[in-house]
Amino acid sequence: MFSQFLRNTFIATTLALPLVPLASQSVLADDRRDFLVYNNNELEITQLYVSSAKSDYWGRNVLQSDIVSGRSDVIRFNNNSNQCNYDIKAIYSDGTYDLGRADLCKTYEITFYGHGGDYK
C-alpha cells in the first residue's frame, strides 16, 4: 500500500513538472506590456519610471521596493492604453540613472548594466 502511494506520488509529480515553466510565464500574462526589470549593476535600482514615449511626464515611481544587484522585479500595467513604445528611467542608489526606450509589446525583459549609462 505504501509503495502504491509512492508510485502515485511519483507519477503525479512527473506529470506536474512540465507545468512549472508555464506558470512562471503566466506571471507576465496580465497585460502584454508587463515586463521584467533585471538589475545587472553593482548598485541598487531605487526608482523606476515608465512613461509613454510620446509623453514629457514621467509619472510616479513604479517600484514597490529597491532592486538589488542580480535581482529582478515584474512591472505591471493597469491602464487601457494600446501604447507600446515607452521610455524607462532607472535611478540608482548613488543618484546616477539610465534611460532607455522599448517596445513593450515585443519586449518582456529589460536589463540594466553598468554604473549609470548602460542600458540594454
Contact map, one row per residue, 1 for C-alpha under 8 A:
111110000000000000000000000000000000000000000000000000000000000000000000000000000000000000000000000000000000000000000000
111111000000000000000000000000000000000000000000000000000000000000000000000000000000000000000000000000000000000000000000
111111100000000000000000000000000000000000000000000000000000000000000000000000000000000000000000000000000000000000000000
111111110000000000000000000000000000000000000000000000000000000000000000000000000000000000000000000000000000000000000000
111111111000000000000000000000000000000000000000000000000000000000000000000000000000000000000000000000000000000000000000
011111111100000000000000000000000000000000000000000000000000000000000000000000000000000000000000000000000000000000000000
001111111110000000000000000000000000000000000000000000000000000000000000000000000000000000000000000000000000000000000000
000111111111000000000000000000000000000000000000000000000000000000000000000000000000000000000000000000000000000000000000
000011111111100000000000000000000000000000000000000000000000000000000000000000000000000000000000000000000000000000000000
000001111111110000000000000000000000000000000000000000000000000000000000000000000000000000000000000000000000000000000000
000000111111111000000000000000000000000000000000000000000000000000000000000000000000000000000000000000000000000000000000
000000011111111100000000000000000000000000000000000000000000000000000000000000000000000000000000000000000000000000000000
000000001111111110000000000000000000000000000000000000000000000000000000000000000000000000000000000000000000000000000000
000000000111111111000000000000000000000000000000000000000000000000000000000000000000000000000000000000000000000000000000
000000000011111111000000000000000000000000000000000000000000000000000000000000000000000000000000000000000000000000000000
000000000001111111110000000000000000000000000000000000000000000000000000000000000000000000000000000000000000000000000000
000000000000111111110000000000000000000000000000000000000000000000000000000000000000000000000000000000000000000000000000
000000000000011111111100000000000000000000000000000000000000000000000000000000000000000000000000000000000000000000000000
000000000000000111111110000000000000000000000000000000000000000000000000000000000000000000000000000000000000000000000000
000000000000000111111111000000000000000000000000000000000000000000000000000000000000000000000000000000000000000000000000
000000000000000001111111100000000000000000000000000000000000000000000000000000000000000000000000000000000000000000000000
000000000000000001111111110000000000000000000000000000000000000000000000000000000000000000000000000000000000000000000000
000000000000000000111111111000000000000000000000000000000000000000000000000000000000000000000000000000000000000000000000
000000000000000000011111111100000000000000000000000000000000000000000000000000000000000000000000000000000000000000000000
000000000000000000001111111110000000000000000000000000000000000000000000000000000000000000000000000000000000000000000000
000000000000000000000111111111000000000000000000000000000000000000000000000000000000000000000000000000000000000000000000
000000000000000000000011111111000000000000000000000000000000000000000000000000000000000000000000000000000000000000000000
000000000000000000000001111111110111000000000000000000000000000000000000010100000000000000000000000000000001000000000000
000000000000000000000000111111110100000000000000000000000000000000000000000000000000000000000000000000000000000000000000
000000000000000000000000011111110100000000000000000000000000000000000000000100000000000000000000000000000000000000000000
000000000000000000000000000111111100000000000000000000000000000000000000000111000000000000000000000000000000000000000000
000000000000000000000000000111111100000000000000000000000000000000000000000000000000000000000000000000011000000000000000
000000000000000000000000000000111110000000000000000000000000000000000000000110000001000000000000000000011111000000000000
000000000000000000000000000111111111000000000000000000000000000000000000011110000000000000000000000000010001000000000000
000000000000000000000000000100001111100000000000000000000000000000000000011100000000000000000000000000010011110000000000
000000000000000000000000000100000111110000000000000000000000000000000001111000000000000000000000000000000001110000000000
000000000000000000000000000000000011111000000000000000000000000000000001111000000000000000000000000000000000111100000000
000000000000000000000000000000000001111100000000000000000000000000100111100000000000000000000000000000000000111100000000
000000000000000000000000000000000000111110011000000000000000000000111111000000000000000000000000000000000000001110000000
000000000000000000000000000000000000011111000000000000000000000000001110000000000000000000000000000000000000001111000000
000000000000000000000000000000000000001111110000000000000000000000001100000000000000000000000000000000000000000111100000
000000000000000000000000000000000000000111110000000000000000000000011000000000000000000000000000000000000000000001100000
000000000000000000000000000000000000000011111000000000000000000000011000000000000000000000011100000000000000000000100000
000000000000000000000000000000000000001011111100000000000000000001111000000000000000000000011000000000000000000000000000
000000000000000000000000000000000000001000111111000000000000000001110000000000000000000001111000000000000000000000000000
000000000000000000000000000000000000000000011111000000000000001011100000000000000000000001111000000000000000000000000000
000000000000000000000000000000000000000000001111100000000000111001000000000000000000000001110000000000000000000000000000
000000000000000000000000000000000000000000001111110000000000111000000000000000000000000111100000000000000000000000000000
000000000000000000000000000000000000000000000011111000000111110000000000000000000000000111000000000000000000000000000000
000000000000000000000000000000000000000000000001111100000110010000000000000000000000011110000000000000000000000000000000
000000000000000000000000000000000000000000000000111110101110000000000000000000000000011100000000000000000000000000000000
000000000000000000000000000000000000000000000000011111100000000000000000000000000011111000000000000000000000000000000000
000000000000000000000000000000000000000000000000001111100000000000000000000000000000111000000000000010000000000000000000
000000000000000000000000000000000000000000000000000111110000000000000000000000000000000000000000000000000000000000000000
000000000000000000000000000000000000000000000000001111111100000000000000000000000000000000000000000000000000000000000000
000000000000000000000000000000000000000000000000000001111100000000000000000000000000000000000000000000000000000000000000
000000000000000000000000000000000000000000000000001000111110000000000000000000000000000000000000000000000000000000000000
000000000000000000000000000000000000000000000000111000111111000000000000000000000000000000000000000000000000000000000000
000000000000000000000000000000000000000000000000111000001111100000000000000000000000000000000000000000000000000000000000
000000000000000000000000000000000000000000000000100000000111110000000000000000000000000000000000000000000000000000000000
000000000000000000000000000000000000000000000011100000000011111000000000000000000000000000000000000000000000000000000000
000000000000000000000000000000000000000000000011110000000001111100000000001000000000000000000000000000000000000000000000
000000000000000000000000000000000000000000000111000000000000111111000000001000000000000000000000000000000000000000000000
000000000000000000000000000000000000000000000000000000000000011111000000000000000000000000000000000000000000000000000000
000000000000000000000000000000000000000000000100000000000000001111100000000000000000000000000000000000000000000000000000
000000000000000000000000000000000000000000011110000000000000001111110000000000000000000000000000000000000000000000000000
000000000000000000000000000000000000011000011100000000000000000011111011100000000000000000000000000000000000000000000000
000000000000000000000000000000000000001001111000000000000000000001111111000000000000000000000000000000000000000000000000
000000000000000000000000000000000000001111110000000000000000000000111110000000000000000000000000000000000000000000000000
000000000000000000000000000000000000011110000000000000000000000000011111000000000000000000000000000000000000000000000000
000000000000000000000000000000000000011100000000000000000000000000111111100000000000000000000000000000000000000000000000
000000000000000000000000000000000001111000000000000000000000000000110111110000000000000000000000000000000000000000000000
000000000000000000000000000000000001110000000000000000000000000000100011111000000000000000000000000000000000000000000000
000000000000000000000000000100000111100000000000000000000000000000000001111100000000000000000000000000000000000000000000
000000000000000000000000000000000111100000000000000000000000011000000000111110000000000000000000000000000000000000000000
000000000000000000000000000101101110000000000000000000000000000000000000011111000000000000000000000000000000000000000000
000000000000000000000000000000101100000000000000000000000000000000000000001111100000000000000000000000000000000000000000
000000000000000000000000000000100000000000000000000000000000000000000000000111110000000000000000000000000000000000000000
000000000000000000000000000000000000000000000000000000000000000000000000000011111000000000000000000000000000000000000000
000000000000000000000000000000000000000000000000000000000000000000000000000001111100000000000000000000000000000000000000
000000000000000000000000000000000000000000000000000000000000000000000000000000111110000000000000000000000000000000000000
000000000000000000000000000000000000000000000000000000000000000000000000000000011111000000000000000000000000000000000000
000000000000000000000000000000000000000000000000000100000000000000000000000000001111110000000000000000000000000000000000
000000000000000000000000000000001000000000000000000100000000000000000000000000000111110000000000000001111000000000000000
000000000000000000000000000000000000000000000000000110000000000000000000000000000011111000000000000011111000000000000000
000000000000000000000000000000000000000000000000011110000000000000000000000000000011111100000000000011110000000000000000
000000000000000000000000000000000000000000000000011110000000000000000000000000000000111110000000001111000000000000000000
000000000000000000000000000000000000000000000001111000000000000000000000000000000000011111000000001111000000000000000000
000000000000000000000000000000000000000000000001110000000000000000000000000000000000001111100000111100000000000000000000
000000000000000000000000000000000000000000001111100000000000000000000000000000000000000111110000111000000000000100000000
000000000000000000000000000000000000000000001111000000000000000000000000000000000000000011111011110000000000000000000000
000000000000000000000000000000000000000000111110000000000000000000000000000000000000000001111111100000000000000000010000
000000000000000000000000000000000000000000111100000000000000000000000000000000000000000000111111000000000000000000000000
000000000000000000000000000000000000000000100000000000000000000000000000000000000000000000011111000000000000000000000000
000000000000000000000000000000000000000000000000000000000000000000000000000000000000000000111111100000000000000000000000
000000000000000000000000000000000000000000000000000000000000000000000000000000000000000000111111110000000000000000110000
000000000000000000000000000000000000000000000000000000000000000000000000000000000000000011110011111000000000000000011000
000000000000000000000000000000000000000000000000000000000000000000000000000000000000000011100001111100000000000100011110
000000000000000000000000000000000000000000000000000000000000000000000000000000000000001111000000111110000000000000001010
000000000000000000000000000000000000000000000000000000000000000000000000000000000000001110000000011111000000000000000011
000000000000000000000000000000000000000000000000000010000000000000000000000000000000111100000000001111100000000000000000
000000000000000000000000000000000000000000000000000000000000000000000000000000000001111100000000000111110010000000000000
000000000000000000000000000000000000000000000000000000000000000000000000000000000001110000000000000011111110000000000000
000000000000000000000000000000011110000000000000000000000000000000000000000000000001110000000000000001111111000000000000
000000000000000000000000000000011000000000000000000000000000000000000000000000000001100000000000000000111111000000000000
000000000000000000000000000000001000000000000000000000000000000000000000000000000000000000000000000000111111000000000000
000000000000000000000000000000001010000000000000000000000000000000000000000000000000000000000000000001111111110000000000
000000000000000000000000000100001111000000000000000000000000000000000000000000000000000000000000000000011111110000000000
000000000000000000000000000000000011110000000000000000000000000000000000000000000000000000000000000000000011111000000000
000000000000000000000000000000000011110000000000000000000000000000000000000000000000000000000000000000000011111100000001
000000000000000000000000000000000000111100000000000000000000000000000000000000000000000000000000000000000000111110000011
000000000000000000000000000000000000111110000000000000000000000000000000000000000000000001000000010000000000011111000111
000000000000000000000000000000000000001110000000000000000000000000000000000000000000000000000000000000000000001111111111
000000000000000000000000000000000000000111000000000000000000000000000000000000000000000000000000000000000000000111111110
000000000000000000000000000000000000000011100000000000000000000000000000000000000000000000000001000000000000000011111100
000000000000000000000000000000000000000000000000000000000000000000000000000000000000000000010001110000000000000011111100
000000000000000000000000000000000000000000000000000000000000000000000000000000000000000000000000111000000000000011111110
000000000000000000000000000000000000000000000000000000000000000000000000000000000000000000000000010000000000000111111111
000000000000000000000000000000000000000000000000000000000000000000000000000000000000000000000000011100000000001111001111
000000000000000000000000000000000000000000000000000000000000000000000000000000000000000000000000000100000000011110000111
